[in-house]
Amino acid sequence: MAADESGGPSFLARLVLVLLGFAFLGAAWVWHQKDRDPKAARLIERVSGGRVRGGAARP
């Protein structure tokens, strides 16, 4: 990523990193909730292609 005159990362690079961080934290939270919340378990199962076993999504 390009650096600006001050030698730090550009605004766009920082924005992308912050958004990736929020996405990671959101995914970790949903993964943590999969045993308690059937919606979270179904979301994980749909995204993972059914590779996750256990959890509340099992009928």
All heavy atoms as TSV, in Angstrom:
chain	resi	resn	atom	element	x	y	z
A	1	MET	N	N	0.835	-1.171	0.000
A	1	MET	CA	C	0.000	0.000	0.000
A	1	MET	C	C	0.886	1.244	0.000
A	1	MET	O	O	1.943	1.260	0.611
A	1	MET	CB	C	-0.922	-0.021	1.195
A	1	MET	CG	C	-1.753	-1.256	1.275
A	1	MET	SD	S	-3.380	-0.876	1.814
A	1	MET	CE	C	-4.109	-2.473	1.589
A	2	ALA	N	N	0.412	2.234	-0.639
A	2	ALA	CA	C	1.218	3.446	-0.816
A	2	ALA	C	C	1.325	4.232	0.487
A	2	ALA	O	O	0.409	4.275	1.290
A	2	ALA	CB	C	0.589	4.325	-1.884
A	3	ALA	N	N	2.465	4.833	0.681
A	3	ALA	CA	C	2.679	5.676	1.853
A	3	ALA	C	C	2.594	7.137	1.431
A	3	ALA	O	O	2.959	7.512	0.329
A	3	ALA	CB	C	4.049	5.392	2.456
A	4	ASP	N	N	2.081	7.972	2.327
A	4	ASP	CA	C	2.008	9.399	2.006
A	4	ASP	C	C	3.297	10.103	2.446
A	4	ASP	O	O	4.269	9.462	2.837
A	4	ASP	CB	C	0.760	10.027	2.621
A	4	ASP	CG	C	0.734	9.912	4.139
A	4	ASP	OD1	O	1.546	9.187	4.703
A	4	ASP	OD2	O	-0.101	10.542	4.746
A	5	GLU	N	N	3.325	11.417	2.401
A	5	GLU	CA	C	4.544	12.181	2.664
A	5	GLU	C	C	5.082	11.983	4.081
A	5	GLU	O	O	6.269	12.081	4.316
A	5	GLU	CB	C	4.294	13.674	2.422
A	5	GLU	CG	C	3.987	14.031	0.979
A	5	GLU	CD	C	2.530	13.776	0.615
A	5	GLU	OE1	O	1.668	13.783	1.511
A	5	GLU	OE2	O	2.268	13.529	-0.566
A	6	SER	N	N	4.221	11.723	5.052
A	6	SER	CA	C	4.675	11.585	6.431
A	6	SER	C	C	5.297	10.216	6.695
A	6	SER	O	O	5.801	9.981	7.782
A	6	SER	CB	C	3.515	11.833	7.396
A	6	SER	OG	O	2.533	10.832	7.232
A	7	GLY	N	N	5.268	9.326	5.744
A	7	GLY	CA	C	5.889	8.023	5.911
A	7	GLY	C	C	4.959	6.954	6.451
A	7	GLY	O	O	5.353	5.809	6.553
A	8	GLY	N	N	3.724	7.305	6.803
A	8	GLY	CA	C	2.773	6.334	7.316
A	8	GLY	C	C	1.889	5.793	6.211
A	8	GLY	O	O	1.964	6.227	5.065
A	9	PRO	N	N	1.046	4.847	6.562
A	9	PRO	CA	C	0.128	4.305	5.563
A	9	PRO	C	C	-0.917	5.341	5.143
A	9	PRO	O	O	-1.248	6.248	5.902
A	9	PRO	CB	C	-0.527	3.128	6.272
A	9	PRO	CG	C	-0.314	3.356	7.710
A	9	PRO	CD	C	0.916	4.195	7.846
A	10	SER	N	N	-1.413	5.204	3.942
A	10	SER	CA	C	-2.409	6.145	3.435
A	10	SER	C	C	-3.737	5.982	4.159
A	10	SER	O	O	-3.964	4.987	4.862
A	10	SER	CB	C	-2.612	5.918	1.937
A	10	SER	OG	O	-3.225	4.660	1.720
A	11	PHE	N	N	-4.605	6.942	3.971
A	11	PHE	CA	C	-5.930	6.885	4.587
A	11	PHE	C	C	-6.685	5.649	4.108
A	11	PHE	O	O	-7.326	4.960	4.905
A	11	PHE	CB	C	-6.715	8.151	4.243
A	11	PHE	CG	C	-8.142	8.100	4.703
A	11	PHE	CD1	C	-8.459	8.289	6.036
A	11	PHE	CD2	C	-9.158	7.827	3.806
A	11	PHE	CE1	C	-9.772	8.224	6.468
A	11	PHE	CE2	C	-10.474	7.756	4.232
A	11	PHE	CZ	C	-10.783	7.958	5.567
A	12	LEU	N	N	-6.594	5.350	2.826
A	12	LEU	CA	C	-7.291	4.185	2.274
A	12	LEU	C	C	-6.766	2.894	2.885
A	12	LEU	O	O	-7.541	1.995	3.228
A	12	LEU	CB	C	-7.143	4.159	0.752
A	12	LEU	CG	C	-7.868	3.023	0.032
A	12	LEU	CD1	C	-9.366	3.101	0.299
A	12	LEU	CD2	C	-7.589	3.078	-1.448
A	13	ALA	N	N	-5.457	2.795	3.067
A	13	ALA	CA	C	-4.878	1.598	3.677
A	13	ALA	C	C	-5.361	1.438	5.114
A	13	ALA	O	O	-5.716	0.334	5.539
A	13	ALA	CB	C	-3.356	1.677	3.640
A	14	ARG	N	N	-5.395	2.540	5.852
A	14	ARG	CA	C	-5.889	2.472	7.233
A	14	ARG	C	C	-7.356	2.091	7.275
A	14	ARG	O	O	-7.771	1.295	8.120
A	14	ARG	CB	C	-5.675	3.807	7.934
A	14	ARG	CG	C	-4.250	3.981	8.400
A	14	ARG	CD	C	-4.115	5.245	9.210
A	14	ARG	NE	N	-3.293	6.141	8.390
A	14	ARG	CZ	C	-3.308	7.430	8.459
A	14	ARG	NH1	N	-4.103	8.045	9.287
A	14	ARG	NH2	N	-2.516	8.144	7.691
A	15	LEU	N	N	-8.143	2.648	6.359
A	15	LEU	CA	C	-9.567	2.326	6.311
A	15	LEU	C	C	-9.784	0.842	6.017
A	15	LEU	O	O	-10.603	0.180	6.666
A	15	LEU	CB	C	-10.259	3.189	5.253
A	15	LEU	CG	C	-11.752	2.953	5.069
A	15	LEU	CD1	C	-12.512	3.331	6.334
A	15	LEU	CD2	C	-12.262	3.746	3.881
A	16	VAL	N	N	-9.045	0.314	5.064
A	16	VAL	CA	C	-9.174	-1.109	4.728
A	16	VAL	C	C	-8.789	-1.980	5.921
A	16	VAL	O	O	-9.475	-2.958	6.232
A	16	VAL	CB	C	-8.308	-1.449	3.490
A	16	VAL	CG1	C	-8.160	-2.950	3.309
A	16	VAL	CG2	C	-8.899	-0.819	2.244
A	17	LEU	N	N	-7.730	-1.639	6.618
A	17	LEU	CA	C	-7.321	-2.425	7.780
A	17	LEU	C	C	-8.352	-2.364	8.899
A	17	LEU	O	O	-8.629	-3.373	9.562
A	17	LEU	CB	C	-5.959	-1.943	8.282
A	17	LEU	CG	C	-4.782	-2.303	7.383
A	17	LEU	CD1	C	-3.501	-1.655	7.906
A	17	LEU	CD2	C	-4.617	-3.805	7.284
A	18	VAL	N	N	-8.931	-1.197	9.119
A	18	VAL	CA	C	-9.965	-1.074	10.150
A	18	VAL	C	C	-11.197	-1.898	9.779
A	18	VAL	O	O	-11.761	-2.616	10.613
A	18	VAL	CB	C	-10.335	0.408	10.375
A	18	VAL	CG1	C	-11.608	0.547	11.185
A	18	VAL	CG2	C	-9.193	1.133	11.063
A	19	LEU	N	N	-11.609	-1.841	8.519
A	19	LEU	CA	C	-12.767	-2.624	8.084
A	19	LEU	C	C	-12.500	-4.122	8.175
A	19	LEU	O	O	-13.381	-4.889	8.571
A	19	LEU	CB	C	-13.160	-2.228	6.661
A	19	LEU	CG	C	-13.738	-0.815	6.523
A	19	LEU	CD1	C	-13.993	-0.497	5.050
A	19	LEU	CD2	C	-14.995	-0.651	7.339
A	20	LEU	N	N	-11.289	-4.547	7.826
A	20	LEU	CA	C	-10.940	-5.962	7.978
A	20	LEU	C	C	-10.954	-6.371	9.447
A	20	LEU	O	O	-11.390	-7.483	9.782
A	20	LEU	CB	C	-9.565	-6.232	7.372
A	20	LEU	CG	C	-9.510	-6.327	5.861
A	20	LEU	CD1	C	-8.063	-6.433	5.387
A	20	LEU	CD2	C	-10.312	-7.514	5.364
A	21	GLY	N	N	-10.504	-5.492	10.313
A	21	GLY	CA	C	-10.542	-5.777	11.749
A	21	GLY	C	C	-11.959	-5.937	12.262
A	21	GLY	O	O	-12.254	-6.870	13.015
A	22	PHE	N	N	-12.856	-5.038	11.841
A	22	PHE	CA	C	-14.256	-5.167	12.249
A	22	PHE	C	C	-14.882	-6.449	11.697
A	22	PHE	O	O	-15.657	-7.119	12.390
A	22	PHE	CB	C	-15.075	-3.955	11.791
A	22	PHE	CG	C	-14.929	-2.763	12.694
A	22	PHE	CD1	C	-14.590	-1.527	12.171
A	22	PHE	CD2	C	-15.129	-2.873	14.056
A	22	PHE	CE1	C	-14.455	-0.422	12.993
A	22	PHE	CE2	C	-14.997	-1.777	14.898
A	22	PHE	CZ	C	-14.654	-0.546	14.355
A	23	ALA	N	N	-14.557	-6.798	10.470
A	23	ALA	CA	C	-15.083	-8.030	9.879
A	23	ALA	C	C	-14.590	-9.250	10.660
A	23	ALA	O	O	-15.356	-10.182	10.938
A	23	ALA	CB	C	-14.675	-8.132	8.414
A	24	PHE	N	N	-13.316	-9.250	11.037
A	24	PHE	CA	C	-12.772	-10.355	11.806
A	24	PHE	C	C	-13.446	-10.455	13.175
A	24	PHE	O	O	-13.809	-11.549	13.618
A	24	PHE	CB	C	-11.263	-10.181	11.978
A	24	PHE	CG	C	-10.645	-11.252	12.818
A	24	PHE	CD1	C	-10.382	-12.502	12.297
A	24	PHE	CD2	C	-10.343	-11.008	14.151
A	24	PHE	CE1	C	-9.823	-13.496	13.079
A	24	PHE	CE2	C	-9.785	-11.987	14.938
A	24	PHE	CZ	C	-9.520	-13.241	14.397
A	25	LEU	N	N	-13.601	-9.322	13.860
A	25	LEU	CA	C	-14.253	-9.343	15.169
A	25	LEU	C	C	-15.701	-9.799	15.069
A	25	LEU	O	O	-16.191	-10.544	15.919
A	25	LEU	CB	C	-14.171	-7.963	15.819
A	25	LEU	CG	C	-12.789	-7.548	16.306
A	25	LEU	CD1	C	-12.818	-6.111	16.806
A	25	LEU	CD2	C	-12.292	-8.475	17.386
A	26	GLY	N	N	-16.399	-9.363	14.016
A	26	GLY	CA	C	-17.776	-9.806	13.816
A	26	GLY	C	C	-17.856	-11.307	13.565
A	26	GLY	O	O	-18.721	-11.995	14.114
A	27	ALA	N	N	-16.951	-11.830	12.753
A	27	ALA	CA	C	-16.937	-13.270	12.482
A	27	ALA	C	C	-16.614	-14.057	13.748
A	27	ALA	O	O	-17.209	-15.111	14.004
A	27	ALA	CB	C	-15.927	-13.582	11.379
A	28	ALA	N	N	-15.687	-13.551	14.556
A	28	ALA	CA	C	-15.354	-14.225	15.805
A	28	ALA	C	C	-16.538	-14.223	16.765
A	28	ALA	O	O	-16.808	-15.219	17.447
A	28	ALA	CB	C	-14.144	-13.549	16.451
A	29	TRP	N	N	-17.270	-13.121	16.804
A	29	TRP	CA	C	-18.440	-13.048	17.683
A	29	TRP	C	C	-19.520	-14.033	17.237
A	29	TRP	O	O	-20.114	-14.738	18.055
A	29	TRP	CB	C	-18.991	-11.621	17.710
A	29	TRP	CG	C	-20.158	-11.481	18.632
A	29	TRP	CD1	C	-20.122	-11.318	19.985
A	29	TRP	CD2	C	-21.534	-11.526	18.268
A	29	TRP	NE1	N	-21.401	-11.244	20.475
A	29	TRP	CE2	C	-22.292	-11.371	19.448
A	29	TRP	CE3	C	-22.204	-11.674	17.057
A	29	TRP	CZ2	C	-23.668	-11.370	19.447
A	29	TRP	CZ3	C	-23.594	-11.674	17.061
A	29	TRP	CH2	C	-24.302	-11.525	18.241
A	30	VAL	N	N	-19.770	-14.104	15.926
A	30	VAL	CA	C	-20.781	-15.049	15.420
A	30	VAL	C	C	-20.347	-16.472	15.709
A	30	VAL	O	O	-21.154	-17.308	16.119
A	30	VAL	CB	C	-21.026	-14.832	13.908
A	30	VAL	CG1	C	-21.869	-15.944	13.325
A	30	VAL	CG2	C	-21.703	-13.496	13.669
A	31	TRP	N	N	-19.065	-16.777	15.528
A	31	TRP	CA	C	-18.563	-18.122	15.812
A	31	TRP	C	C	-18.760	-18.459	17.294
A	31	TRP	O	O	-19.139	-19.573	17.643
A	31	TRP	CB	C	-17.083	-18.208	15.437
A	31	TRP	CG	C	-16.531	-19.585	15.602
A	31	TRP	CD1	C	-15.908	-20.092	16.697
A	31	TRP	CD2	C	-16.576	-20.645	14.649
A	31	TRP	NE1	N	-15.558	-21.392	16.477
A	31	TRP	CE2	C	-15.950	-21.757	15.234
A	31	TRP	CE3	C	-17.082	-20.738	13.347
A	31	TRP	CZ2	C	-15.816	-22.960	14.558
A	31	TRP	CZ3	C	-16.940	-21.940	12.680
A	31	TRP	CH2	C	-16.322	-23.032	13.283
A	32	HIS	N	N	-18.538	-17.478	18.162
A	32	HIS	CA	C	-18.722	-17.677	19.603
A	32	HIS	C	C	-20.197	-17.931	19.941
A	32	HIS	O	O	-20.495	-18.686	20.870
A	32	HIS	CB	C	-18.205	-16.448	20.348
A	32	HIS	CG	C	-18.400	-16.500	21.815
A	32	HIS	ND1	N	-17.674	-17.318	22.641
A	32	HIS	CD2	C	-19.260	-15.837	22.622
A	32	HIS	CE1	C	-18.074	-17.161	23.876
A	32	HIS	NE2	N	-19.032	-16.255	23.905
A	33	GLN	N	N	-21.107	-17.334	19.195
A	33	GLN	CA	C	-22.540	-17.448	19.468
A	33	GLN	C	C	-23.180	-18.682	18.840
A	33	GLN	O	O	-24.355	-18.931	19.055
A	33	GLN	CB	C	-23.268	-16.202	18.946
A	33	GLN	CG	C	-22.894	-14.932	19.660
A	33	GLN	CD	C	-23.359	-14.937	21.100
A	33	GLN	OE1	O	-24.450	-15.390	21.407
A	33	GLN	NE2	N	-22.527	-14.436	21.987
A	34	LYS	N	N	-22.443	-19.463	18.061
A	34	LYS	CA	C	-23.052	-20.531	17.267
A	34	LYS	C	C	-23.728	-21.606	18.108
A	34	LYS	O	O	-24.664	-22.235	17.644
A	34	LYS	CB	C	-22.036	-21.152	16.321
A	34	LYS	CG	C	-21.014	-22.059	16.952
A	34	LYS	CD	C	-20.082	-22.595	15.888
A	34	LYS	CE	C	-19.129	-23.630	16.358
A	34	LYS	NZ	N	-18.400	-23.422	17.551
A	35	ASP	N	N	-23.281	-21.831	19.336
A	35	ASP	CA	C	-23.903	-22.852	20.177
A	35	ASP	C	C	-25.153	-22.345	20.888
A	35	ASP	O	O	-25.960	-23.142	21.347
A	35	ASP	CB	C	-22.901	-23.361	21.214
A	35	ASP	CG	C	-21.783	-24.158	20.573
A	35	ASP	OD1	O	-22.038	-24.790	19.533
A	35	ASP	OD2	O	-20.664	-24.136	21.097
A	36	ARG	N	N	-25.311	-21.036	20.973
A	36	ARG	CA	C	-26.456	-20.457	21.684
A	36	ARG	C	C	-27.537	-19.938	20.756
A	36	ARG	O	O	-28.696	-19.891	21.136
A	36	ARG	CB	C	-25.985	-19.302	22.564
A	36	ARG	CG	C	-25.106	-19.739	23.678
A	36	ARG	CD	C	-24.745	-18.564	24.551
A	36	ARG	NE	N	-23.387	-18.798	25.021
A	36	ARG	CZ	C	-22.433	-17.917	24.991
A	36	ARG	NH1	N	-22.659	-16.713	24.556
A	36	ARG	NH2	N	-21.233	-18.218	25.428
A	37	ASP	N	N	-27.166	-19.505	19.577
A	37	ASP	CA	C	-28.103	-18.832	18.669
A	37	ASP	C	C	-28.251	-19.640	17.382
A	37	ASP	O	O	-27.288	-19.780	16.633
A	37	ASP	CB	C	-27.580	-17.430	18.363
A	37	ASP	CG	C	-28.562	-16.590	17.570
A	37	ASP	OD1	O	-29.652	-17.090	17.249
A	37	ASP	OD2	O	-28.228	-15.433	17.273
A	38	PRO	N	N	-29.444	-20.172	17.118
A	38	PRO	CA	C	-29.637	-20.959	15.901
A	38	PRO	C	C	-29.372	-20.170	14.619
A	38	PRO	O	O	-28.893	-20.723	13.634
A	38	PRO	CB	C	-31.095	-21.401	15.961
A	38	PRO	CG	C	-31.517	-21.215	17.371
A	38	PRO	CD	C	-30.642	-20.153	17.954
A	39	LYS	N	N	-29.654	-18.860	14.643
A	39	LYS	CA	C	-29.387	-18.042	13.447
A	39	LYS	C	C	-27.895	-17.980	13.154
A	39	LYS	O	O	-27.474	-18.077	12.006
A	39	LYS	CB	C	-29.926	-16.620	13.633
A	39	LYS	CG	C	-31.417	-16.529	13.655
A	39	LYS	CD	C	-31.827	-15.081	13.848
A	39	LYS	CE	C	-33.294	-14.949	14.112
A	39	LYS	NZ	N	-33.676	-13.561	14.393
A	40	ALA	N	N	-27.094	-17.808	14.192
A	40	ALA	CA	C	-25.637	-17.760	14.011
A	40	ALA	C	C	-25.121	-19.104	13.522
A	40	ALA	O	O	-24.261	-19.155	12.636
A	40	ALA	CB	C	-24.955	-17.368	15.320
A	41	ALA	N	N	-25.654	-20.187	14.062
A	41	ALA	CA	C	-25.214	-21.515	13.630
A	41	ALA	C	C	-25.561	-21.761	12.170
A	41	ALA	O	O	-24.755	-22.312	11.409
A	41	ALA	CB	C	-25.846	-22.581	14.525
A	42	ARG	N	N	-26.770	-21.342	11.755
A	42	ARG	CA	C	-27.146	-21.513	10.342
A	42	ARG	C	C	-26.283	-20.658	9.431
A	42	ARG	O	O	-25.896	-21.098	8.343
A	42	ARG	CB	C	-28.622	-21.168	10.152
A	42	ARG	CG	C	-29.556	-22.264	10.604
A	42	ARG	CD	C	-30.982	-22.014	10.152
A	42	ARG	NE	N	-31.543	-20.798	10.719
A	42	ARG	CZ	C	-32.217	-20.745	11.868
A	42	ARG	NH1	N	-32.385	-21.845	12.575
A	42	ARG	NH2	N	-32.694	-19.599	12.305
A	43	LEU	N	N	-25.956	-19.437	9.872
A	43	LEU	CA	C	-25.090	-18.561	9.078
A	43	LEU	C	C	-23.711	-19.191	8.892
A	43	LEU	O	O	-23.182	-19.230	7.781
A	43	LEU	CB	C	-24.963	-17.196	9.750
A	43	LEU	CG	C	-24.024	-16.206	9.066
A	43	LEU	CD1	C	-24.555	-15.833	7.690
A	43	LEU	CD2	C	-23.849	-14.980	9.925
A	44	ILE	N	N	-23.141	-19.718	9.966
A	44	ILE	CA	C	-21.821	-20.352	9.872
A	44	ILE	C	C	-21.888	-21.574	8.975
A	44	ILE	O	O	-21.004	-21.806	8.149
A	44	ILE	CB	C	-21.300	-20.715	11.275
A	44	ILE	CG1	C	-20.967	-19.446	12.035
A	44	ILE	CG2	C	-20.085	-21.631	11.184
A	44	ILE	CD1	C	-20.635	-19.666	13.474
A	45	GLU	N	N	-22.942	-22.365	9.117
A	45	GLU	CA	C	-23.067	-23.561	8.280
A	45	GLU	C	C	-23.208	-23.181	6.809
A	45	GLU	O	O	-22.621	-23.819	5.938
A	45	GLU	CB	C	-24.263	-24.387	8.741
A	45	GLU	CG	C	-24.313	-25.741	8.085
A	45	GLU	CD	C	-25.318	-26.650	8.739
A	45	GLU	OE1	O	-25.497	-26.559	9.971
A	45	GLU	OE2	O	-25.940	-27.432	8.020
A	46	ARG	N	N	-23.969	-22.129	6.521
A	46	ARG	CA	C	-24.152	-21.695	5.128
A	46	ARG	C	C	-22.849	-21.163	4.536
A	46	ARG	O	O	-22.487	-21.504	3.410
A	46	ARG	CB	C	-25.231	-20.617	5.061
A	46	ARG	CG	C	-25.567	-20.208	3.653
A	46	ARG	CD	C	-26.739	-19.270	3.555
A	46	ARG	NE	N	-27.214	-18.764	4.823
A	46	ARG	CZ	C	-27.577	-17.517	5.046
A	46	ARG	NH1	N	-27.530	-16.635	4.084
A	46	ARG	NH2	N	-28.016	-17.125	6.215
A	47	VAL	N	N	-22.120	-20.362	5.314
A	47	VAL	CA	C	-20.881	-19.780	4.817
A	47	VAL	C	C	-19.792	-20.843	4.660
A	47	VAL	O	O	-19.021	-20.817	3.715
A	47	VAL	CB	C	-20.414	-18.642	5.759
A	47	VAL	CG1	C	-19.012	-18.190	5.424
A	47	VAL	CG2	C	-21.380	-17.479	5.689
A	48	SER	N	N	-19.754	-21.800	5.584
A	48	SER	CA	C	-18.695	-22.811	5.541
A	48	SER	C	C	-19.022	-23.949	4.583
A	48	SER	O	O	-18.208	-24.842	4.404
A	48	SER	CB	C	-18.455	-23.376	6.940
A	48	SER	OG	O	-19.572	-24.134	7.352
A	49	GLY	N	N	-20.195	-23.959	3.998
A	49	GLY	CA	C	-20.566	-25.025	3.084
A	49	GLY	C	C	-20.935	-26.316	3.789
A	49	GLY	O	O	-20.835	-27.389	3.218
A	50	GLY	N	N	-21.344	-26.239	5.064
A	50	GLY	CA	C	-21.756	-27.420	5.811
A	50	GLY	C	C	-20.600	-28.191	6.419
A	50	GLY	O	O	-20.778	-29.320	6.852
A	51	ARG	N	N	-19.410	-27.609	6.461
A	51	ARG	CA	C	-18.246	-28.324	6.997
A	51	ARG	C	C	-18.172	-28.281	8.516
A	51	ARG	O	O	-17.394	-29.011	9.099
A	51	ARG	CB	C	-16.961	-27.747	6.421
A	51	ARG	CG	C	-16.817	-28.010	4.944
A	51	ARG	CD	C	-15.501	-27.504	4.431
A	51	ARG	NE	N	-15.342	-26.068	4.642
A	51	ARG	CZ	C	-15.539	-25.148	3.722
A	51	ARG	NH1	N	-15.929	-25.490	2.510
A	51	ARG	NH2	N	-15.357	-23.880	3.985
A	52	VAL	N	N	-18.974	-27.446	9.173
A	52	VAL	CA	C	-18.936	-27.336	10.637
A	52	VAL	C	C	-19.947	-28.311	11.214
A	52	VAL	O	O	-21.107	-28.329	10.833
A	52	VAL	CB	C	-19.280	-25.884	11.073
A	52	VAL	CG1	C	-19.310	-25.791	12.595
A	52	VAL	CG2	C	-18.274	-24.925	10.496
A	53	ARG	N	N	-19.511	-29.134	12.137
A	53	ARG	CA	C	-20.392	-30.110	12.775
A	53	ARG	C	C	-20.751	-29.635	14.178
A	53	ARG	O	O	-19.958	-28.997	14.847
A	53	ARG	CB	C	-19.703	-31.469	12.867
A	53	ARG	CG	C	-19.325	-32.022	11.508
A	53	ARG	CD	C	-20.562	-32.433	10.745
A	53	ARG	NE	N	-20.212	-32.917	9.426
A	53	ARG	CZ	C	-20.701	-32.399	8.305
A	53	ARG	NH1	N	-21.520	-31.384	8.346
A	53	ARG	NH2	N	-20.365	-32.885	7.151
A	54	GLY	N	N	-21.956	-29.993	14.625
A	54	GLY	CA	C	-22.388	-29.610	15.959
A	54	GLY	C	C	-23.021	-28.237	15.948
A	54	GLY	O	O	-23.175	-27.607	14.933
A	55	GLY	N	N	-23.380	-27.768	17.134
A	55	GLY	CA	C	-23.978	-26.448	17.225
A	55	GLY	C	C	-25.490	-26.509	17.121
A	55	GLY	O	O	-26.086	-27.582	17.018
A	56	ALA	N	N	-26.132	-25.375	17.146
A	56	ALA	CA	C	-27.590	-25.290	17.207
A	56	ALA	C	C	-28.253	-25.457	15.853
A	56	ALA	O	O	-29.461	-25.506	15.782
A	56	ALA	CB	C	-27.983	-23.961	17.823
A	57	ALA	N	N	-27.512	-25.510	14.760
A	57	ALA	CA	C	-28.124	-25.592	13.438
A	57	ALA	C	C	-28.594	-26.996	13.099
A	57	ALA	O	O	-29.333	-27.197	12.153
A	57	ALA	CB	C	-27.151	-25.126	12.374
A	58	ARG	N	N	-28.177	-27.976	13.861
A	58	ARG	CA	C	-28.566	-29.354	13.582
A	58	ARG	C	C	-30.052	-29.526	13.866
A	58	ARG	O	O	-30.514	-29.222	14.966
A	58	ARG	CB	C	-27.739	-30.296	14.446
A	58	ARG	CG	C	-27.785	-31.719	13.969
A	58	ARG	CD	C	-26.947	-32.608	14.841
A	58	ARG	NE	N	-25.544	-32.384	14.568
A	58	ARG	CZ	C	-24.570	-32.901	15.290
A	58	ARG	NH1	N	-24.848	-33.625	16.352
A	58	ARG	NH2	N	-23.328	-32.681	14.988
A	59	PRO	N	N	-30.831	-30.033	12.931
A	59	PRO	CA	C	-32.289	-30.177	13.160
A	59	PRO	C	C	-32.630	-31.270	14.137
A	59	PRO	O	O	-31.930	-32.162	14.386
A	59	PRO	CB	C	-32.850	-30.499	11.785
A	59	PRO	CG	C	-31.721	-30.851	10.907
A	59	PRO	CD	C	-30.469	-30.385	11.588
